[in-house]
Amino acid sequence: MAKSTKRLVICVDNAGYEVSLERRKIYVSIPDARADRLGQVRVIDESGSDYLYPKSAFVDAALPQSIRRAVLHAA
């Protein structure tokens, strides 16, 4: 998968997912059209695996391209 297809999102609500998600942390989101239609987002969480979470728990991380690249490289 090309890195450009991944998005960075920030967790703003981890209620019910406290073990898997940290509030205010940047996560990598993987495109998933079916999840999107269901109001969910596929995120690589603290376990290192990708799972579906409610879209409302995240906001897009609008970062300068150089920082975005660095974050994706570190992920």
C-alpha contacts under 8 A as a table, 3 or more apart, distances in Angstrom:
res1	aa1	res2	aa2	distance
1	M	5	T	7.32
2	A	5	T	5.74
2	A	6	K	7.52
3	K	6	K	5.49
3	K	72	L	7.52
4	S	7	R	7.68
5	T	30	I	7.24
5	T	31	P	6.83
6	K	28	V	6.52
6	K	29	S	5.75
6	K	30	I	5.17
6	K	31	P	6.61
7	R	28	V	5.80
7	R	29	S	5.00
7	R	30	I	6.60
7	R	31	P	7.80
7	R	60	D	7.62
8	L	26	I	6.46
8	L	27	Y	5.69
8	L	28	V	4.79
8	L	29	S	5.85
8	L	60	D	6.22
8	L	61	A	5.40
8	L	62	A	7.93
8	L	68	R	7.71
9	V	26	I	5.58
9	V	27	Y	5.32
9	V	28	V	6.33
9	V	29	S	6.52
9	V	58	F	5.97
9	V	59	V	5.48
9	V	60	D	4.42
9	V	61	A	4.88
10	I	23	R	7.63
10	I	24	R	5.85
10	I	25	K	5.51
10	I	26	I	4.47
10	I	27	Y	6.09
10	I	58	F	5.31
10	I	59	V	5.34
10	I	60	D	6.25
10	I	61	A	5.90
11	C	14	N	6.88
11	C	21	L	7.21
11	C	22	E	6.65
11	C	23	R	4.97
11	C	24	R	5.30
11	C	25	K	5.73
11	C	26	I	6.65
11	C	27	Y	7.37
11	C	57	A	5.77
11	C	58	F	4.52
11	C	59	V	6.75
12	V	23	R	5.23
12	V	24	R	5.79
12	V	57	A	5.43
12	V	58	F	5.43
12	V	59	V	7.05
13	D	23	R	5.99
13	D	56	S	7.75
13	D	57	A	4.64
13	D	58	F	7.02
14	N	17	Y	5.06
14	N	18	E	5.44
14	N	21	L	5.78
14	N	22	E	6.44
14	N	23	R	5.99
14	N	57	A	6.57
15	A	18	E	6.18
17	Y	20	S	5.32
17	Y	21	L	5.83
18	E	21	L	5.51
18	E	22	E	6.62
19	V	22	E	7.81
19	V	46	E	7.78
20	S	45	D	5.82
20	S	46	E	5.22
20	S	47	S	6.77
21	L	25	K	7.98
21	L	45	D	6.10
21	L	46	E	6.20
22	E	25	K	5.69
26	I	61	A	7.40
27	Y	43	V	6.61
27	Y	44	I	6.47
27	Y	45	D	6.94
28	V	43	V	5.85
28	V	44	I	5.74
28	V	72	L	7.50
28	V	75	A	7.59
29	S	41	V	6.95
29	S	42	R	5.59
29	S	43	V	4.40
29	S	44	I	6.42
30	I	41	V	7.75
30	I	42	R	5.50
30	I	43	V	6.18
30	I	44	I	7.71
30	I	50	D	7.94
31	P	41	V	7.80
31	P	42	R	6.87
32	D	35	A	5.38
32	D	36	D	6.21
32	D	41	V	7.17
32	D	42	R	6.50
33	A	36	D	5.00
33	A	37	R	6.35
34	R	37	R	5.22
34	R	38	L	6.49
35	A	38	L	5.02
35	A	39	G	6.33
35	A	40	Q	4.87
35	A	41	V	5.86
35	A	42	R	7.02
35	A	52	L	7.19
36	D	39	G	5.15
36	D	40	Q	5.26
36	D	41	V	6.08
37	R	40	Q	7.39
39	G	54	P	6.24
39	G	55	K	5.72
40	Q	52	L	6.05
40	Q	53	Y	5.38
40	Q	54	P	4.44
40	Q	55	K	4.71
41	V	52	L	5.46
41	V	53	Y	5.44
41	V	54	P	6.18
41	V	55	K	5.34
42	R	50	D	6.08
42	R	51	Y	5.34
42	R	52	L	4.47
42	R	53	Y	6.43
43	V	50	D	5.07
43	V	51	Y	5.57
43	V	52	L	6.33
43	V	53	Y	7.14
44	I	47	S	7.64
44	I	48	G	5.72
44	I	49	S	5.19
44	I	50	D	4.04
44	I	51	Y	6.48
45	D	48	G	5.52
45	D	49	S	6.08
45	D	50	D	6.18
45	D	51	Y	7.12
46	E	49	S	7.62
53	Y	57	A	7.30
54	P	57	A	5.63
54	P	58	F	7.78
55	K	58	F	5.71
55	K	59	V	7.93
56	S	59	V	7.55
63	L	67	I	6.25
63	L	68	R	5.78
64	P	67	I	5.46
64	P	68	R	6.15
65	Q	68	R	4.95
65	Q	69	R	6.10
66	S	69	R	5.23
66	S	70	A	6.32
67	I	70	A	4.99
67	I	71	V	6.14
68	R	71	V	5.19
68	R	72	L	6.18
69	R	72	L	5.19
69	R	73	H	5.97
70	A	73	H	5.04
70	A	74	A	6.20
71	V	74	A	5.15
71	V	75	A	6.22
72	L	75	A	5.08
